[in-house]
Amino acid sequence: MPYLLARALMDGEIYLDAFTTEKFMDPAARELMAKMTFSPQLDWTGNAPARITIRKKSGQEKSWDSFNGVRNAPAGEVNTPMTDEEITHKFDRVCAYMHVSNEQRDRARTTWGNLRSVKDIGDAIRTLATFGRPQAL
C-alpha cells in the first residue's frame, strides 16, 4: 500500500510502468513512503467503502473514499462504466507499452470486439498468442 500510494501521488496514476525496478527503487518514492503511517479505521468491516486520508504536518487534510457508489469514481469502476472511446484509448496505451505492433493491436481489437462472428475461439486466441513481449514459462 505505501508504494502504490506514493506512486499515485508522484505520478498522478498507477500504470504498468509503476512496477519497473527503476520506479520501485526510486529514492523519491522511498522517501515519501518513509513519511507514511497507516492506522486502521475502527468502524471498517473489511468491505467497501474504505478511506484514505492524507494529513500534512501543516494540518491540511484530504480524504478519499473507495469508489463504490461515489459519483466521481474513475471510469471503469462498477458504477461508472468506461465509454467505448476510453476502452480503445486504454487498450492502445497498453499495446504501446507492451510493444505490440499496430497491425496486431488492430487485428486483436477487431476480432475480440466482434466475437459473435468468430466461428472458432482459437482464431481469437491466436490474435493474442504473441502479444507484446511474451516470456517463456
C-alpha positions in Angstrom: 0.0 0.0 0.0 2.7 2.6 0.8 4.4 2.1 -2.6 1.1 2.3 -4.6 0.1 5.4 -2.7 3.5 7.1 -3.2 3.5 6.3 -6.9 -0.1 7.6 -7.3 0.8 10.8 -5.5 4.0 11.3 -7.6 2.7 10.2 -11.0 -1.0 11.1 -10.7 -1.9 7.5 -11.5 -0.8 3.8 -11.2 0.1 2.4 -14.6 2.0 -0.7 -15.8 5.3 1.2 -15.7 4.9 1.8 -11.9 6.1 -1.8 -11.5 9.5 -1.5 -13.0 12.6 -1.9 -10.8 13.7 1.6 -11.6 10.4 3.1 -10.3 10.2 0.7 -7.4 13.6 1.7 -6.2 13.2 5.4 -6.9 14.7 7.3 -3.9 11.9 9.9 -4.1 9.2 7.2 -3.8 11.2 5.6 -0.9 11.5 8.9 0.9 7.8 9.6 0.5 7.0 6.0 1.8 9.1 6.6 4.8 6.9 9.6 5.8 3.7 7.5 5.7 2.0 6.0 8.7 -1.1 3.7 8.5 -3.8 3.0 11.0 -7.0 1.1 10.9 -10.4 2.7 10.6 -12.1 1.1 13.6 -15.5 1.0 12.1 -14.3 -0.6 8.8 -15.5 -4.1 8.4 -13.2 -5.2 5.6 -15.8 -4.5 3.0 -16.1 -1.3 0.9 -16.1 1.6 1.4 -12.6 2.2 2.6 -11.0 5.6 3.2 -7.5 7.1 2.6 -6.7 10.3 4.5 -3.6 12.3 4.0 -2.7 14.7 6.8 0.2 17.1 6.2 2.4 18.4 9.0 0.7 21.8 8.3 -2.6 20.3 9.4 -4.0 20.2 5.9 -6.1 17.1 5.3 -7.6 15.4 2.3 -9.6 12.1 2.2 -10.8 9.8 -0.5 -13.4 7.1 -0.1 -13.3 3.9 -2.1 -15.3 4.3 -5.2 -18.3 2.1 -4.6 -21.1 4.4 -5.4 -19.0 7.6 -5.3 -20.1 10.0 -8.0 -16.6 11.0 -9.0 -15.3 7.4 -9.3 -12.8 6.8 -12.1 -14.0 5.3 -15.3 -14.1 1.5 -15.2 -15.5 1.3 -11.6 -18.7 -0.7 -11.2 -21.0 2.4 -11.2 -19.1 4.3 -13.9 -18.5 2.1 -16.9 -15.9 3.1 -19.4 -17.0 4.5 -22.8 -16.0 2.8 -26.0 -13.5 5.6 -26.6 -12.0 5.2 -23.1 -11.7 1.4 -23.6 -10.0 2.0 -27.0 -7.6 4.5 -25.5 -6.7 2.2 -22.6 -6.2 -0.8 -25.0 -4.0 1.3 -27.3 -1.9 2.6 -24.4 -1.3 -1.0 -23.0 -0.4 -2.2 -26.5 2.1 0.6 -27.0 3.6 -0.1 -23.6 3.9 -3.8 -24.4 5.4 -3.0 -27.9 2.5 -4.6 -29.7 2.5 -3.7 -33.4 -0.4 -1.5 -34.6 -1.3 -4.3 -37.0 -1.6 -6.9 -34.3 -3.4 -4.4 -32.0 -6.0 -3.6 -34.6 -6.4 -7.3 -35.5 -7.0 -8.2 -31.9 -9.4 -5.3 -31.3 -11.4 -6.2 -34.4 -11.6 -9.9 -33.5 -12.4 -9.5 -29.8 -14.7 -6.6 -30.5 -16.9 -8.9 -32.6 -16.7 -12.3 -31.1 -20.2 -13.2 -32.4 -18.7 -13.5 -35.9 -15.8 -15.8 -34.7 -16.5 -19.4 -35.6 -13.5 -20.9 -33.7 -12.4 -19.2 -30.4 -8.9 -20.4 -31.3 -8.8 -17.8 -34.0 -9.4 -15.1 -31.4 -6.9 -16.5 -29.0 -4.3 -16.6 -31.8 -4.5 -12.8 -32.1 -3.1 -12.7 -28.6 -0.6 -15.6 -28.8 2.5 -13.4 -29.2 1.0 -10.3 -27.7 3.7 -7.8 -26.8 6.9 -9.4 -25.3 5.8 -12.8 -24.1 8.2 -14.6 -21.8 8.7 -18.4 -21.6 7.0 -20.0 -18.6 
